[in-house]
Amino acid sequence: MTGKRAVLLAAAAVLLPVAAAGGVVGAAMGAAEAAPHAGGPVVFGHRGAAGYRPEHTAGSYELAVRMGADYIEPDLVPTKDGVLVARHENEIGGTTDVGDHPEFAPRRTTKTIDGTKVTGWFTEDFTLAELRTLRAVERLPSVRQRNTLYDGLYRVPTLQEVIDLAEGLSARYHRRIGVIPETKHPTYFRSIGLPLEAGLVKALKDNGLDSGDGRAIVQSFEPSSLRILHRSLRVPGLQDLSAGGAPYDTVATGKGPTFAEMITPAGLREIRGYARWIGPDKSLVIPLKGDGTLGRPTTLVKDAHAAKLKVGPYTFRNENQFLPADLRSGTVPSDYGRALKEYDAFFEAGVDGLFSDNPDTAVTARGALLGG
């Protein structure tokens, strides 16, 4: 595929009718575009609209905004020459066509990332120019087969390109679109001389996003990364929280809290010193019962609000396999279940926002909450 043809195909894919991704998308689009966010919980487009397009692509981000998302989320990893790009992981064997490029076969290797051995191809071994020769593919093809229609249309975007896209979409849709970048594996990248924080700080400042006006939020699972950003920026921070274990900076140094300690009232007050949000695994807000059905809310939202923190859990998805047992429809894991009921439960629990692979579903649920 020539470079010119790839660009034209990518542009065409962004403009394809949204209904091509499925009936649910088309059904929700009218309401999302006609009624942009005017209160209520914030919708974070998780990796864009990853339920309908290969994640972390221009097509995924653009669709998330068309569906009514308030923020788009670029996870950040660096290239060999220090450029921040949007990938959920630095290993790109499952999200790009790198395996189809014989010239890069010798770069397949095994590394230890945050204590875990990972085999594949890694962004830090590619210059940006080399990464530009690759194209994104669907990460979950067995779950989201329709998304494979868009394999090969989009390149891996840089952070600057995501910011430019958000600005352009803000103008197009006449509403403010925010960005919520996440630093991925920051301790690891500092250890190999490719720190993420300096590049992120520079990008936000250079683009006028450091005013604290809400157009940017920064996030990480590692408190040390957020503390660095907090010292350098005026934008809010969001502390991501896993359901178990500890942040890798705690594991690496032997100093710092576990995630369980971070969600105690004392731990939440500590987070308030460098962040304004927490982003917990949704099971920390409403756990599942022993039979896999949705349980009752914990005190986390109330405790976080008492510490003056907002709560934005992750990740909401429409497919049965990601839903509580009592909200599934039928027995096919990739079929859609009763996802709106899950949103209703979390909105009733008082969350201030949430991360969704299906922003149209989240916006529809929010509209019902607000009486729209």
N, C-alpha and C positions, 0 to 999 in steps of 0.2 A: 504494500500500500504506500503510495507516495505521500509526502508530508502534506501537500496541498489537498489531496483527496481525504486524508484523515481529518484535517481541519474542517472541510466542508461537511463530512459525515457527522462530526461531533456537533457542529452548529445545527444541522438538520435534526439530530436526535433531540436537542434541547427544545426544538419547536414542534416536535411531534405531538399530536393530540394526547392529552394525558390519559384519556380513556383507553389508550393502547396498553396501559399497564394493568388494566382490569376494571370491571364495572364499579367496584367500590371507589376507585380513584375518581372516575368521572362523576359519580354521584355526589361526591363531597366537594368537588372543586368550586361549583358555583357559589355555595355558601361561604367557603373559605375566602374567595376573592371579593365577594360582595360585602363581607363583614370582617374587616381586619380587626386585630386584637384591640379591644377597648375595655380592658379590665379582666380580672380573674387570673387564674394560674397561667404562667408563662409556658409556652411550648418551645422546647429546644429540639430542632431537627437533628436527630441522632445520626451523625455521619451524613447529614443531608436528609434525604428521604430513602433510607437504605432498604425499605420494604419494596421499593419499586424500581430502583436503578442501582447499578454497582456503586458501592459506598465510596465516599470521598472523591466524587467526580463533579465536574461542573453541572452535569445533568442532574445528579442527585441533589446538589445544593439548590439549583434553580427550581426544581420541582418542589422541594420543601417550602420554599418561599411562596410559590404559587398556591400551595395548599394552606398557607396561613401561618407557618412557623414564624416565631419572633426572632429566633437566633438560629444560625447554622454553626455546626461544630466541626472544625478541623482538628483532628489528632495530629500532633506534630512529631516528626522524626527528621534527622538531618541527612543530607547527602555527604559524600566524601569531601566535597568542597564547601561544606558548611551551610548550604541553603536549606531552609526549613520547608518541608513538603508535607502534604496531608496523606497520611496512611495510618491505619489503626495500629499496625505493628511495623517495625523496621524489617521484618522478614516478609518478602513480597511474593513468594512463590504461589500463594493462594489468591492474591488480589491483582496480579498482573500476568501478562503473557511471557514473562521472562523465561519460562521453561521452554518456550518455542524459539528462543534465540540461541543458536549453537555457539555464537561468539561469546556468550556469557556462561556457557556450561562450566568452564574452569572455576568460576567464582562461587559455585555452590559449595557450601562449607558448613561446619558445625560450630556454633558459638554457645557460650553460657550467658544467657540474658536473665538478669535478676535471679540467679541461682538455678535456672532451668536450662538444660541443653536443648538447643533448637537447631535444626538442619534446614538449610535453604539458601536463599539469596537475600542480602541485607542492603538497605539503602546506603549505609555508611561506606559500602564498597563500590559505589557508583557515583560518578560525577553527575551534576544536573543534566549536562548534555547527553550523557549515556542513558539516564533515566527517561529522558524525553523520547527515546526510541521505543519505549515500552508503551503498552496500552492496558487500561484497567479491565478486569473481568469480575464477574459476580463471585463473591466469597462463599455463598451458600447455594450452589446450583441445584442441589437436590431438594432444597426447601423452597427456593424462589426461582423456579425454572424459567418463568417469564422474563426475569431480569437478564438472563443470558442472551436475550435478543440484542442487548446493548453492549455485549462483550466486544472490545476492540475499538469502540467509538471515542473513548475519552483517554487523555493522557493523565498522568499524575500531576495534580496542581501544586504550585508553590503556595506558601502562606500569603504572599503578596497577591497572587491571583485570586485567592479566596476573598481577601479583603476588597479587592477591586470589584469582584462579582457582587459582594454584599452592597457596596456603594451603588453600583449600577442598578441592582434590583430595587434598592430603596427608592431611587429616582423613578424607575419604571412603574412601581406599584404604589408610589406616593405614601409610603409609610417607612418607618425606621426599621431596618434589618440589622440585628446585632450579630457579632461573632463571639464564640465561646471556645477558644483554642485550649487544648489540653497538652501538657508536656508529658510525653510517653518515655518511660524508663530514664528519667533525668539523671539518677545516680550513675547508671551504666554509661550514659553518653558523656558525663563529666569525666568518668574514669578513662575514656579513650580520647579525650581532648576535643570533644565536640559538644560543649555545653549548649543547652537549648535556650536558657533564660535570656542571655544577652541578645540573641537574634530576635526573640519574641518582644522584648522590651523595645528594641530599636524599631521594629516594624509597627508596633502600636503607636509609638511616639511620632514616627515619620508620617503616619497616616492620620494624625490628629485624633487618635482613639484613646488618648490618655487623659481625657478631661473629666472622667468620672461621671459622664452623662448617661451611662447605661448602654452605650453602643458596644462595649466589650466587657466580657467577664473572662477571667483566666482560671483554669482548673488543673488539678493534678491529684493523684493518689498519694504523692510524697509531700509531706509537710515542708521539708527543707526546700523544695522547689518553690512552693507557694510563698514561703518566707522571703526568699530571694526576690521574687516578683513583687511582693508587698512592699519591700524596701525601695523598689525602683519605680513603681507605678501607682497611679491613683485609682485604678480600676478595681472593682470588687474581685475577690477570689472565691473559688468554690472548692471545698475540700471533698474529694471523692472518697467514698467509704465502702470497702468490700464487706461481705457478710461474715468473713472470718480471716484469721491470720493477722498480719501486720504490714504496714507500708514497707517497701523494700529498703528505704533509707534507714528505718529502724532495724531491719534484719541485718543490713550490711555493717552497721556501726555498733549494734547491740545497745543503742540508746534511743529512747523514744517510746511512744505508746503503741499498743496494739489497736486494731480497729475496735475491738470490744471496749477498750478503755476510752477511746475517742468519743464514743456515743453516750458516755455517762454525763451527768450534769457538769461535773468538773472538767471532763474532757471537752465538752462543747464550749465551755467558757474559755478554755485554752485556744480552741480554734478561732473563737471570736477575735482573738488578738491579731490574726493575720488574714481572716476571710470573713465574708458576709453571707455565704451560702454553704450548705453541705449537700453533697450529691450521693445519698446512700443507695446501696442495692435495695430494690423495692421490698425485699423480704425483711429488711430492718424496720420498715414502716408498717407493713401488714404481712406477717409470716404465714406460711402455709401450715395447715393442720397435718397430723400424721397421715391422713388419707389423701393428701395432696390438694384438698379444697382450701379456699381462701379463709383465713382465720380472722381474728380481731386485731385492730390496730394496737401497736405498742405505744409507749409514752414518748417516743422519739420526737414526733412533731411538736408536742407540747413542750418538751424539754428544750428543743432547739429554739423555739419561739421565745422561751423564757431567757435564753442566752442571747436573744436578738439576732438569731440566725434564720435565714430562709431555707426551705427544704425543697430540693428538686431531685426526686429519685429516678433511677434508671433500671432496666430499659423496658419500654412498653412496646409490644409487638402484637400483631393480629393473629398469628398462626396458633393453632391448637397446642403445639408442643411447647409454646412459651407461656401458656395460660394456666391458671389453676384448674384442677380436674373438673370442678363443678361449672366452669365456664367454657368448656370445650364443646364443639358441635361435631358429632360423628366420631369416627375412629381414625381418620386420615390425619397424620401429624401436621402436614403442610396446609390443610384446609383452614379457613378462618373460623374462629370461635366467637364467643360473645364478648369481644374485647371491650365494648362500651361499658359493660357492667363492671369491668375491672377499673376503668377510669373513674366511674361513678364512686366506687369504694374509696379510691385514693383522694379524690376531690373532697369527699365527705370527711376524710381523715384530716383535711386541712393543709395539704401540700401547697406550696407556693408556685410550683412549676414541675415539669417532668420531661424526661428525654424519651422521644418516641421515634421508632423506625417508620411509623405511619402517621405523619403529621396531620393528614386529613381526618383520620379517626380521632386524634387528640383534639383537634379544633371543633369537630362535631360534638364531642363530649363536653367540651368547654362551653359551647354555645347552648347546649341543653342546660348546663349548670347556671348560666347567666340568663336563662329564659329566652334565648334567641331562637 
